[in-house]
Amino acid sequence: MTDTTLSKTIYLKAPRVLVWDYLTTPEHLAKWFHAPKTPLAEGQKLEMFGTTSGDLLIWGKVIKAQKPDYLEYTFTVGPMGDAVSTVKWTLRDVPGGTQLSLEHTGLPQGVEAFGLTLALDKGWDDHLMRMRDALPEDA
């Protein structure tokens, strides 16, 4: 593990259980991220496929899935080589909706890895904005 960490928090006008579904079910994940073939479940393999290409883009294992509060999985993409990072999602009720926090830890470090860190940082920003847009307005 390393100490390079990406942290994001957004507020969503949707109930926590619906946000959970957007983090774990293939049909909702495909709207804002990448599409697994099966729902994310504790102890199961994680495989995310490109929604247009169908290529395997992300792989790992679901470590914890405590509906609708906390989701944690290992995360690897091709540019990371053999490195394995960890993604942790925390969902909290707030007045009017849900606070969704992401912590992505264990990223490769050093000058040569900085481009990957920048790409993942921008990627998470883009994906989280897509999630916000994908959630129903009357949730």
C-alpha positions in Angstrom: 0.0 0.0 0.0 1.0 3.6 -0.5 -0.2 6.8 1.0 -1.5 8.4 -2.3 -5.2 8.8 -1.7 -8.1 10.4 -3.6 -11.0 11.7 -1.6 -14.3 13.0 -3.0 -17.6 13.9 -1.3 -20.8 14.9 -3.1 -24.4 15.5 -2.0 -27.2 13.9 -3.9 -30.9 14.7 -3.9 -31.8 11.0 -3.6 -32.4 8.6 -0.7 -29.4 6.5 0.5 -31.0 3.2 -0.7 -31.3 4.6 -4.3 -27.7 5.8 -4.2 -26.7 2.4 -3.0 -28.4 0.8 -6.0 -26.4 3.2 -8.3 -23.2 1.9 -6.7 -24.1 -1.8 -6.8 -26.5 -2.8 -9.6 -25.4 -3.4 -13.2 -28.2 -1.4 -14.8 -27.6 1.7 -12.6 -23.8 1.5 -12.7 -23.9 1.4 -16.5 -25.6 4.9 -16.4 -22.7 6.6 -14.8 -19.6 4.3 -14.5 -18.9 0.9 -16.0 -21.1 -2.1 -16.2 -20.6 -5.3 -14.2 -22.4 -8.4 -15.3 -23.8 -9.1 -11.8 -24.6 -6.9 -8.8 -21.7 -6.1 -6.5 -21.9 -8.4 -3.5 -19.5 -9.0 -0.6 -16.9 -11.7 -1.3 -17.6 -11.7 -5.0 -15.2 -10.9 -7.8 -15.4 -7.3 -9.2 -15.4 -6.9 -13.0 -16.4 -3.7 -14.7 -16.8 -3.6 -18.4 -16.9 -0.6 -20.8 -20.5 0.3 -21.6 -19.7 0.8 -25.3 -16.6 -1.4 -25.8 -17.6 -4.3 -23.6 -13.9 -4.6 -22.6 -12.9 -5.5 -19.1 -11.7 -2.2 -17.6 -11.6 -2.7 -13.8 -11.2 -5.8 -11.7 -10.8 -6.7 -8.1 -12.9 -8.1 -5.3 -15.8 -6.8 -3.2 -14.5 -6.7 0.4 -17.5 -5.3 2.2 -21.1 -4.5 1.1 -23.1 -3.2 4.0 -26.3 -1.9 2.4 -27.0 1.0 2.3 -24.1 2.4 4.3 -20.7 1.2 3.1 -19.1 -0.5 0.1 -15.4 -1.4 -0.3 -13.6 -3.2 -3.1 -10.1 -3.7 -4.5 -9.6 -1.8 -7.7 -7.1 -2.4 -10.5 -6.9 -1.1 -14.0 -4.4 -2.0 -16.8 -2.1 1.1 -16.3 -1.6 0.1 -12.7 0.2 -3.1 -13.7 0.2 -5.5 -10.7 -0.7 -2.7 -8.2 -4.0 -3.1 -6.3 -5.8 -0.2 -4.7 -8.9 0.1 -2.6 -12.1 2.0 -3.2 -14.3 2.8 -0.2 -17.8 4.4 -0.5 -19.6 5.8 2.6 -23.2 6.9 2.4 -24.9 9.1 5.0 -28.4 10.5 5.3 -28.4 14.3 5.2 -31.5 16.6 5.2 -32.9 16.3 1.7 -30.7 13.4 0.4 -27.5 11.6 0.7 -23.8 12.5 1.3 -21.7 10.1 -0.7 -18.0 9.9 0.1 -15.3 8.1 -1.9 -11.8 7.2 -0.7 -9.5 5.6 -3.2 -6.3 4.5 -1.4 -3.2 2.5 -2.2 -2.4 4.2 -5.5 1.1 3.9 -7.1 3.4 6.8 -6.1 6.2 8.7 -7.6 6.7 10.9 -10.6 6.1 8.2 -13.1 2.7 7.3 -11.5 1.5 10.9 -11.2 -0.1 10.8 -14.6 -2.2 7.8 -13.5 -3.2 9.7 -10.3 -4.3 12.7 -12.3 -6.3 10.5 -14.7 -8.1 8.7 -11.8 -8.7 12.0 -10.1 -10.4 13.5 -13.2 -12.2 10.2 -13.9 -13.8 10.1 -10.5 -14.9 13.7 -10.9 -16.4 12.9 -14.2 -18.1 9.7 -13.1 -19.6 11.4 -9.9 -21.1 14.2 -12.0 -22.6 11.6 -14.3 -24.1 9.8 -11.3 -25.7 13.1 -10.2 -27.1 13.6 -13.7 -28.3 9.9 -13.9 -30.3 10.0 -10.7 -34.0 10.7 -11.2 -34.9 14.3 -10.4 -37.9 13.2 -8.3 -36.0 10.7 -6.2 
